Each structure stands twice: as C-alpha cells, then as structure tokens.
C-alpha cells in the first residue's frame, strides 16, 4: 500500500513530496524465509519511509531511549523487537538546506513490561513542528472510520493556533482543517472503504496521514503523522441489528397469527 502525500507549501507556495512512514509487505529471503529483524526478533515489521533518501531514522522506546534504524535504498525499514512492550515511535528527519522534514508514526510492540505510560512518549518534545495524537488511540480501540479523533499541532513546544492541516487517506479522501486557539484539531475519519464485509478481521485497514507545514525565520518545517484506520463496526452491527429486528418481527407476527387462528376456531365451535 503506497500512499503518496504532497505538502502543498502551506507557507512557501512550493510543492514537495512528503517524508512519511507507511507499512510495507514482507520481503522473503532467497531461501523463502523472512528477514531477520533488529534486536534478534525473527522477521520484524516492515515499513517504507517515503522520500527517505538522506533521512536519519530512529525508533523511540516508551522510556524515551532512542535507537537507530537502517533504511535501505528503496526506503524499506525492518523494525524488530526492542525487548519492551507498549507504544514506540518511528521517527525520521531529513534536512536539505533551509528545509526540515519530519515523519512520525506510533507503533505498538510486544515485550517485557516497560512500566512507562504512553503519555511520556506522546508528550515529549520530539521536533520543532509536531502533530500529536490527543489522545493516542490505544491498541484495542484503534482509529476507525465514522469516528472523530483529535490532534494537537505545536511549534517549539507551544500550540500553533489557526494553522492549516490536511488529512489524506490511501482510499483517496482528502480533508482540510484548521487548528483552534489551543492548537487542537479534530478529524472525522472518512468512511471510504469499498466491499465491506461483516467482521473487523475480514477488512484490511487503510492508511491516513496528517500533514502540515510552517515557516519561521526563513526556514521551512514540514511534518507528517501517519497511522492505520479500520472499517467502522457500525457497518455489520447495524446490519445484524436489522436482521434481528426482522426476525423478531417475523416471530411476533407468527405468534399473533396463531393466537388469531385459535380464537377463530373457538368461536366456530361455539
């Protein structure tokens, strides 16, 4: 799934393909097995760092420990185990002249209990221009279509008010918005899935990416935050509810009909 996101120069008028994280399909070895991941975990989770040439990539642990990630020529990154559970941050930064690009993605990993709250990682200042989940959607809740999710945009650790932000999805949707005076913005994730099947496991997730840009003292800053989102369960729950209501109606009608027939039979015998 490749999602090409272009920041349309919200401040400078120039258009640039954005640095961003997205999932990548597994890449087998010549023997048919999976690549060895970082930290000794067999396989690992593959990601693609779009426009990643020349970028520095890291994974931030829940405890704020930072470890480098290897990015190959195609932008592929294999993220293996860190020995720690909870949310981690995939972080990439690229500087070209007076332009600074940053890509962020929160990623859950399993391991030994970290005893660190996700809030420690989320609230930590990580870059000059940052998009922060507010709150971070946890593992068993997930981002879903037809639901509103909040974010905060800040610059140098302070909320950026009245600032444009764009959401684009891998299914082709685009939503533009603006932060409020506290730097907050809420997006209602689009219900742009096709051929929806009952059950979450029967529907592959899509990707959304938030992008924003800012200019200060002749220097431009561009940041993206990407994440998967899933089909709203209301699709099959409403269908199930409709079928149940229909079944109840049929049963009720049958009972009423039987009672009516019995009453008619008694009246005939009388």
Residue pairs with C-beta under 8 A, 6 or more apart in sequence:
1 22
1 23
1 170
1 206
1 207
2 22
2 48
2 50
3 20
3 22
3 50
3 168
3 169
3 170
3 207
3 209
3 226
4 17
4 50
5 17
5 18
5 20
5 50
5 168
5 209
5 211
5 224
6 15
6 16
6 17
6 18
7 15
7 16
7 18
7 166
7 211
7 212
7 213
7 222
7 224
8 15
8 166
9 15
9 16
9 213
10 164
10 212
10 213
10 214
11 213
11 214
11 215
11 220
12 213
12 215
12 220
16 99
16 101
16 222
17 50
17 51
18 50
18 51
18 101
18 103
18 209
18 211
18 222
18 224
19 49
19 50
19 51
19 52
19 55
19 92
19 94
19 101
19 102
19 103
19 222
19 224
20 49
20 50
20 51
20 103
20 209
20 211
20 224
20 226
21 47
21 48
21 49
21 50
21 90
21 92
21 103
21 104
21 105
21 224
21 226
22 47
22 48
22 50
22 207
22 209
22 226
23 45
23 46
23 47
23 48
23 207
23 228
24 46
24 47
24 48
24 76
24 77
25 46
26 34
26 43
26 46
27 35
27 46
27 76
28 34
29 35
34 42
34 43
34 44
35 43
35 44
35 46
35 78
36 42
36 43
36 44
36 80
37 43
37 44
37 45
37 78
37 79
37 80
37 81
38 44
38 67
38 69
38 70
38 78
38 79
38 80
38 81
38 82
39 80
39 81
39 82
39 83
40 80
40 81
41 80
41 81
43 80
44 78
44 79
44 80
44 81
45 78
45 79
45 80
45 107
46 76
46 77
46 78
46 79
47 76
47 77
47 78
47 79
47 90
47 105
48 74
48 75
48 76
48 77
49 55
49 57
49 71
49 75
49 76
49 77
49 92
49 103
50 75
50 103
51 75
51 94
51 101
52 71
52 75
52 77
52 92
52 94
53 73
53 75
54 94
54 96
55 71
55 92
55 93
55 94
55 101
55 103
56 68
56 92
56 93
56 94
57 68
57 69
57 70
57 71
57 77
57 90
57 91
57 92
58 66
58 67
58 68
58 69
58 90
58 91
58 92
59 66
59 67
59 69
59 79
59 82
59 88
59 89
59 90
59 91
59 107
60 66
60 88
60 89
60 91
60 121
60 126
61 67
61 82
61 84
61 88
61 114
62 84
62 85
62 86
62 87
62 88
62 114
62 116
62 117
62 118
62 120
62 121
63 84
63 114
63 116
63 120
64 120
64 121
64 124
66 91
67 82
69 77
69 79
69 90
70 77
70 78
71 77
71 92
77 90
79 90
79 107
79 109
81 109
81 110
81 111
82 88
82 109
82 111
83 111
83 112
84 109
84 111
84 112
84 114
85 109
85 110
85 111
85 112
85 113
85 114
86 108
86 109
86 113
86 114
86 116
86 118
87 106
87 107
87 108
87 109
87 118
87 121
87 122
87 136
88 106
88 107
88 108
88 109
88 121
89 104
89 105
89 106
89 107
89 121
89 126
90 103
90 104
90 105
90 106
90 107
91 102
91 103
91 104
91 126
91 127
92 102
92 103
93 100
93 101
93 102
93 103
93 127
94 100
94 101
94 102
95 101
98 218
98 219
98 220
99 219
99 220
99 222
100 128
100 129
100 219
100 220
100 221
100 222
101 222
101 223
102 126
102 127
102 129
102 130
102 221
102 222
102 223
102 224
103 223
103 224
103 226
104 126
104 127
104 130
104 131
104 223
104 224
104 225
104 226
105 225
105 226
105 227
106 121
106 122
106 133
106 136
106 227
108 139
118 136
118 138
119 136
122 132
122 133
122 135
122 136
123 132
125 157
127 223
128 155
128 156
128 221
129 153
129 154
129 155
129 160
129 212
129 213
129 214
129 221
129 222
129 223
130 153
130 154
130 155
130 223
131 151
131 152
131 153
131 165
131 210
131 212
131 223
131 224
131 225
132 151
132 152
132 153
132 154
133 149
133 150
133 151
133 225
133 227
134 150
134 151
134 152
134 184
135 150
137 143
137 149
137 227
142 228
142 229
142 230
143 149
143 189
143 208
143 227
143 228
143 229
143 230
144 189
144 229
144 230
144 231
144 232
144 233
145 189
145 190
145 191
145 192
145 193
145 229
145 230
145 231
145 232
146 188
146 189
146 191
146 232
146 234
147 188
147 189
147 232
148 186
148 187
148 188
148 189
149 186
149 187
149 189
150 184
150 185
150 186
151 165
151 184
151 185
151 186
151 187
151 210
151 225
152 159
152 179
152 182
152 183
152 184
152 185
153 159
153 160
153 163
153 165
153 179
153 183
153 185
153 212
154 160
154 183
155 214
155 216
155 221
158 183
159 179
159 181
159 182
159 183
159 184
160 179
160 183
160 214
161 179
161 180
161 181
161 182
161 183
162 178
162 179
162 180
162 181
163 178
163 179
163 183
163 212
163 214
164 176
164 177
164 178
164 212
165 176
165 177
165 178
165 179
165 185
165 210
165 211
165 212
166 174
166 175
166 176
166 177
166 210
166 211
166 212
167 173
167 174
167 175
167 176
167 177
167 187
167 189
167 208
167 209
167 210
168 174
168 175
168 208
168 209
168 211
169 189
169 190
169 192
169 206
169 207
169 208
169 209
169 229
170 206
170 207
170 208
171 190
171 192
171 193
171 194
171 206
172 192
173 190
173 192
175 187
175 188
175 190
177 185
177 186
177 187
178 185
179 185
187 210
189 208
189 229
191 232
192 206
193 203
193 206
193 231
196 203
196 231
196 235
196 236
197 203
197 236
198 235
198 236
198 239
198 240
199 236
200 230
200 231
200 233
203 230
203 231
205 228
205 229
205 230
206 228
206 229
207 226
207 227
207 228
207 229
208 226
208 227
208 228
208 229
209 224
209 225
209 226
210 224
210 225
210 226
211 222
211 223
211 224
212 222
212 223
213 220
213 221
213 222
213 223
214 220
214 221
215 221
